Amino acid sequence: MYVCLCRGITDQDIKDAVANGAESYREIRDLLELGTCCGRCAPEAKSIINQELAEIAGRISIAA
């Protein structure tokens, strides 16, 4: 699903950035130029980022 129509960024692009080590909206914004045009995508992007980080944290705590 497209999250940022201005830049053509999908939810999978955001998930891939998190999987590759990005840990914040700011990092992903800088990496993908997400939210640098109209900004309407920021709330959805932040939600996806938080979900992905929570999932990773859950996997880490289960493994510990």
N, C-alpha and C positions, 0 to 999 in steps of 0.2 A: 504494500500500500504506500502511496506517495504521502509523505509527511510535509515536505517543503516543495511546493509546486514551482516556486521561483527558481530553485536550483536543481530540481529534479531528484531530490534525495528521498529515498525510501526508508521504511522502518528497518529493513534488512541492512541498509547502509549504516544506520545508527547502531544496530545490534552488533554488526561486524566491528565497528570502531570500539565498542565496549569490550568485545571479546579479544581485541588486539591491544588492550591495555588502557584505553581512554577511561578516565574515572570521573569526569564532570561534564556538565553542559558546555562550559567554557572550552574545555579541551576539544570536544566534538565540534563546537562552533568554529573554532580555529582550524581544525583539520578538514572539515567538509564545507566550510563557509555556510553553515546552517544558520538560518535566522538572520542573515545579514542584509536581506532585502526588505521585505515588508514586516517580518517578525511574527506573522500569524501562526507559524508552525511551532514557536517556542514552547507553549504549554504542552502540546502533544509530544514534542521531542523530549522534554524534561520528564514526562510521565514514562515514556519508553525507556529512557536512560535509568530512571529510578527502579523500574521493574527489572531490568537486566542486572543492575548492580545488586539488588536484593536477591535475585536468583543465584548469582555467583556467591554471595555471602552465605546463603543457605547451603550451597554445596560444600563450601569450605568448612562450615561449622559441623556438618554431618560427617565429613571426613576426619575431623579432629578428634 
